[in-house]
Amino acid sequence: MACCRFRCLGLWIALTGFTLSYHERWADEAQAWLIARDLSLWRIFSYELRYEGSSGLWHLILWVAQRIFHAPYDALGAIGFAFATAGVAFLIFFAPFPRALRWLLVFSYFMVYQYAVIARPYTLLPLLCFLAAFFFPDLRRPERMTIVLVLLANLTLHGTIIAGCLGLVYLRDAIHAWPTFDQASRRRYWICIGVMALAFLFVIAILWPTKDVAEFSTADLPIGTAKPIPVQKLYGILSGSFFDHPLPSIIFLALAGGWCFLRKRFWVFALPVTALIALYVAIHGYAHYHGTVFVAAITALWVAWPTPEEHASFSLFEIRAVQVMMGLLACLALFNIWDAAYTIRNEYRYPYSGAPDVVHYLNSVGAGKQPIFGYLYGMAAVQAYYGHNILANIPTTYFHHGLPRFGNSMDEEELDRLSPEYVILFSEAPQMMYDKMNPYLNTKGYKLVHFSDGYLLFKRISYERQAYFIYKRIAPLPK
């Protein structure tokens, strides 16, 4: 049996490693790397993280990797891959689900691609959530659960929500069992409660938004983008997290929630799933976050899953209920394996980001002796390949998500004054960008000399483009 588990893990490593070798890193991956590279820990936690909306554990890991181990940018994918491998291995070896179901789940879309190939803090999410599920039944040693929840709370805002929800349900169970605890156990609980409270206060302190946080401003949005409306985001999160369509996803949530209710584990399922969906409707609507709901649901089902001893004493109705839940999870895993197959094929066929091609072109023409201008958030993916700031119009290598937004719009006076040799435009809507900016730059003496395309993949679609236009000055500025 152990041999089969190792084979499953080996196959996962081979498939994910193959996919990673074809992945072009995009701006979200580069952004955390640049912040960790260029800022002190004090500056990161006391100032910059509130603009990122991230609790900072990932930035700390990248800071240590660069400052202590001198890891190059090419190591970023391997770092995320290592954490994803640990999460998958934990699922394979320790999850209570039937063996075949575990094998299916590890090859589902978020486990084999989105939170494994894309090097972002979410590569740590499955490992920490599954550790929390593993420690959840043990009410006698709250310190283990506390350590995991503190790490989870400091991973991302989504991790903070999951940690808070799991912590509340765990504490409720502990209150019910309180009369059975000795004095030492009760003392440990009070210490753990204090540690968790401090952890959440710390997260609030570093993420509390100020008036210049650009996330809450609709002014000066990039060309071709707009704030999605809540109904669209609700449709997207219900679809993207599970079955790519809201109706089967709602049915799955209802049946899974009902089964958790029968197992007296309703709140461990309902609290994190509902809270995350509410977060996306209120603030975030981006597809690459949808997997947090998927992981939260799997974590809750892990907690609710019956032990062999419980299963042996089940009634016929309870046995059938477990079989239905197994079928639902198998359908979810198989559907997401189909999604993963499409994405891996597309990752092989198409560039995820045009940034490496931009770097290759700039290096091939010896650009950099004269000023270069770059615009919009995607420039972070280009900057990460250099050890210094290559852009004359942005004061930082990373893209600071605060007001005023440097590099978010073109300053005609600045363009005329510095007369850069190259102008690089990033776009998620290339045709719209070209139609608007090409005539303008032509009048300024610039000609399009290179186009680097990219496709931000999500399941069976390209969620957004990750394209770059490179313009070269071929004529003096008009008088």
N, C-alpha and C positions, 0 to 999 in steps of 0.2 A: 504493500500500500504506500509506504514512504517513497519507494522508487517511482511510483506513478505521480506522486506529488512533485518530486524533483523534475520529472520529465515535463510536467505541465508548466512549472516555473521556468524551466530551460527554454521551452517553446515560446513562452511569453517574452522572455529576455531576447531571444533571437528575432522575433517579429518586431518588437518595439525598438530594439537596437537598429534593425534594418531601416525602419521608418525614420528614426532619429537621424540617421546618416544622410537623409535627403531633405531634412527640414531646414528652411531658411528662417533664422530668428527675426521676429518682428519687434515693433517698438515697445510693447508691454514687457517683453522679456529683457530688452536692453535697458529700459528705464530704471529698473531696480538695480541692475548691475552698475550703471553710471552713478547713481546716487550713492551706492555703497563704495564705489571707487573714489569719488571726488569729495565726499563730505566726511567730517568726523562723526563718531557715534553721537556725540552731544547734539550736533547740528541736525542729524537725521531725526532723532527722537524728540528734540525740543522744538523743532520748527517744520521740517520738510514733510513729515509723515501726514500731517493734517491736510496737506494738499493732495496726497496720494490716496487717502482713505484706507490705508493699510496699517495694521497694528505693529509691524516692524520685525517680526521674527525672521522672515525671509531676508530682509535687508541685513539683519545681524549676521545671518549665516553667510551671505555673500561678502560682507565686510571682513569676516574672519577668513574666508577662503582667499581673498585677495591680499589682505594685510599680513596674515600669518603664514599662509601657504603659497602666496604669490601665484595664485591660479590665473591663467590667461582667460580671455573672453571665450575661447573655444571650449573651456571646461564647463561653461554654464549648463549646457545640455546634459552633461554627465552628472552634474550635481543633482539636477531635477530627476534624472533617470534613476539615480541611486535611491532617492527617497521613495519614488514610485515603486521601485522593485521591492523595497522593504514592506510597503503597504500591501502589495499583491502577495508577497510571500506570507505575510501574516494572515491574509484572507484564506489562502490555500491551506495553510497548516492548522489554523486555529478556529476558523468560523464553524458554527454549529450546523450549517446547512449540509444537505447531502453532498457527497463528493462530486457528482456530475454537475450539480448546480453551482458549486464553487468554481469549477473549471469554466463553466459558461460565463459566469460573472466577471472573471478576470480578463476575458477577451471582449467584454462589452466596450462600447465606444469611449466612455469617460475613463475607464481603467486602463485601456490599452493605448489610448491616443491622447485625448484632451488633457488629462492630468498625469501624463507620463512623458509625452514627446514635447509638449509646450512647457518650457522651463519657467514656471511661475510658482508662487507660494502654494498653489492648489495641488502640486505634486506631493505635498506633505499631508493634505487633508484626509485622504483615505487611511493612512497609517494612524494618525492621531484619533480619528473617529472610531476606527476599529479597535484601537487600544482601549478607548473609553467604553465601548460595548463589551469588551472582554472583562474589564474590571468592574463593570456595573453591578453584577450580582453580589459582589463581595462588599458587604456593608461593614465588615469588621476592620477593614484597612482603608480608611478614606484617604490616606495620604497618597496612595498610588493614583486614585482617581483625580485627586487635586492636582497633582503634577501634570497629568495629561491635559486636564481642562485648562490649566494656566497656559500651557504651551498652545493649545488650540485657540484660546481667547486672544493670544498675541500673534496669531498667524495672519488672519485677515478679519475684516469686519464680519464676514459670513461665518468664520470660525468662532468669533466672539458670540454671535447669536446662538450657534449650535451649542457652544460650551455653556452658555447661560441656561438654555433650555434643559440640557442633560443634567446640569448641576441642580436645578430646581427639582426635577423629578427624583434624582438620587437623594436629595435632602429630604424630600417628602417620605420616601421609603425608610430613610434613617429615623425620621420622627416616629413613624409607626413602630419601628423596632427599638425605640429608645429605652423602654423598660428592661430590655434584655442586655443592655450594654453595661460593662463595669465602669468604674470611675476613670480608668486610664483611657478607655475607648471614647468616653464622653469628652475628656480633655483634648484628645486628638481631633475630635470633630470641631470643637471650638477654635482650635488653632487653624484647621483647614478652612473653616468658614471665614476667619480673619484673612487668611492668605488669598482666598478667592475674592473677597471684597476689595482688598488692595489691588489685585490684578485688574479688576474691572474699573476701579478708580483710575489706575494708571492708563488703561486704554482710553477712557473718557478724556483724560487730561491731554494725551498726545494727539487725539483725533478731533477734539472739539473745534468745529470750523470757525474761522474768523471771516470778516466781511469780504476779504479779498480771495476767498477760495472760489476758483472759477467754475467748479462743478455746479454751483447753484446760480450761475449767471447764464442767461440766454444771449447776451450781447456778443457780437463778433464770433459767431459760430463758423467753423470752416465751411467752405463751399460744398454744397451737396449734402449737408447734414442738418438734422433738425431734432428737437427733443421729441421722442415717441410719446404718444398719448397712453394713459394707463390701460385702456382696454387692449391696445396692441401689445403692451408689455405682459399683461395677464395671459393673453393668447399665446405669446411666445414662451413664457416660462412654463406653462402647463404642457405645451407641445414639446419643447426642447428637452425637458428633464426626463421624459419617459418615452412616449410612443409617437413623437413627431406630429401629433394631432391632439387637440384638447379633449375630444370626446373619449377615446380609449384611455387617455391619461387620467381623466376624472374618474372613470370607472375603476381603474387600477387603484387610485388613491382611496376611493370609497371602500372598495373591498379590502385593501390592506389595512385601512384604518379600522374597519369593522372587525377584522381578524385580531388586530392588536387590542381592540376593546374586549373581545372574548378572552384574550390572554391576560386581561387586566394590565395592559401596557399601552393604553390608548394615548396617554399624554406624552410618552416618550416618542411617539410617532407624530402626533398632531402638533405639538408645540414647535419643534424646529422646522417642520415642513411648512406650516402656516406662516411662521415668522419670516422665513426666507422668501416665500412667495410675496408676502406683504412688503418686504424690503425692495424687491425687484419692481413691484408696481409703483412704489413711492419714489424710488431713487434710481436703481439700476434696471436696465432692460437688455443688457448685452448677452448674447448667446453663450459666450465662453464661461459665464457664471452659472449657467443652468445646472451644471453637474453637481453643484453643492447641494441642491435639493435631492438629486439622485443618491448621493453619498449619505445624506441625512436619513433618507428612507431606508436604505440598506442597513445602516447602523441601527435604526429602530427595530427593524425586523430581526436583526442579530440578537438584540436584547430580549425580544419577545419570543424567540424560537425555543421550543420545549427541549428540555434535557432528555436523554434516553430513559431516565427513570420516570419522568413525567409522561412520556409517550407510552410507556408500557402500561400505565394505568388509565389511559384515555378511553372514553366512550367511543362508540362508532361515529357519532356526530363530530366529536373532536378530531378523530382520525381523518375523517373526510374533509374537515376544515383545513387541516394541515396539508392534505393532498391538493386542495384547491389553491392554497397559498404557494405551494411548490410549483404548480402549473403556471400561476401568474408570474412568479419570478423567472421561470424558464422562458416564458413568452417575452418578458421584458428583456432578458439577457440575449435571446436569439435575435430579437428585433434590433437591439443595439449592436450586436455583432455584424448584422447586415450594414448598419450605418458605418461601423468601423471599417469594414471591408471597402466601402466606397471611398472613405476619407483617406485610407492608406494608399489606395490606388491613385487618388488625386494628388496626394502628397508626393508620390513618385513622379507623376506626369507634369505637375505644374509647380511654379515657385510659390511658396507661401508668402514671401515678402520680396519686394524688388531691391531691398537694401544691399545685399551682397553684390548684386550686379552694378549698383551705383558705385560702390567702393571699387570694384574692378575697373569700371570705366574711368573714374577719377584718377586712379593710380596709373592707368595705361596712357593717359594724356598728360601726366605730370601736373595735375591741378594742385593748387595750394600756394603757389608762389605769389599770386595776387588774391585779393579777397574773394571769398565764396559766400553767397547768401543761401539760406535754406529756410523753408517755411513749413509750419505745422508739425504736429506731434510725431509723425513718422520719421522725422529727422533723427530722433534718438536712436533708431535702428542703424543709421549710418554712422553716427558719432561713436558708437560703441567699438567700432573696428579701429579707431585711432586712439592714441594715448593723450591727445590734447583736443581742444576745441577747434574744429576746422571752419566754423561759421563766424563771420564778422558781425552778423546782425542779431545773434543770440548770445547772452552773456554766460550761459552755462551749457555744458554738454548734454545734460538731461533737460527735459522739457518741464519747466516749472509751471504747475497748474494753478497759478495765482495771477491776480490782476495787478498791473497790466500784463497782458499776454504777449511776451516777446516772441516774435517769429510766427504769430498767428495770422497776421495780415501784412500786406505790403505797404511800406512807408515810402511814398514816391520821393520825398525829399532825401531820405536816407539812401535810397537807390541811386539817385542822381549824384549825391555828394561823394559816395564811396566808389561808385562805378565798378561793382564786382565783376570778375572775369566769368564766373558761372553763377547761375541762379537755379536752385533745385526746388521743385514744387512737389510736395507729397499730396496724394489725393486718394480718397475712398470712392470718388465719383469722377473717374478720369475724363470722360467725354465732356462733362459739365465744366470741369476745370479747364480743359483745353479750349473750349468755346469761349470762355470768359477771359482767360489770361493770355492766350497766344497772340491775339491782335494787339493787346496792350504792350506785351514785351517786345513784339516786333517793332512797334513805334519807338521803343527805347533802344533799339539797336541790338536786340537779342534774337537768336535763331535757335529753334529746337534741334539739338544735336544727338539726343539719346533718350530713349524711353525704356524704363525698367518696370516690368509688370509684376504683380503679386496678387495672390488670392487667399484671403483669410478664410480657411475652410471650417465648416461646421457640419458634421454628419454628411449628408448627401448634397450639400449646396456650398456655394461660395458666399459666405455671409457678407463680406465686404471686400473691396479691392484694396490692395496695398501697393499702389503704383507711384512711380516717380518720373517727373519730367525734368530733363537737364537742358538748360538753355545756356548758350555761350555768347558772350559779347563779340559781335563781328563788325560793329561800326561804332564810331564815336557817338557820344550822346548828342542829339540834335540841339542846336543853339536856341 
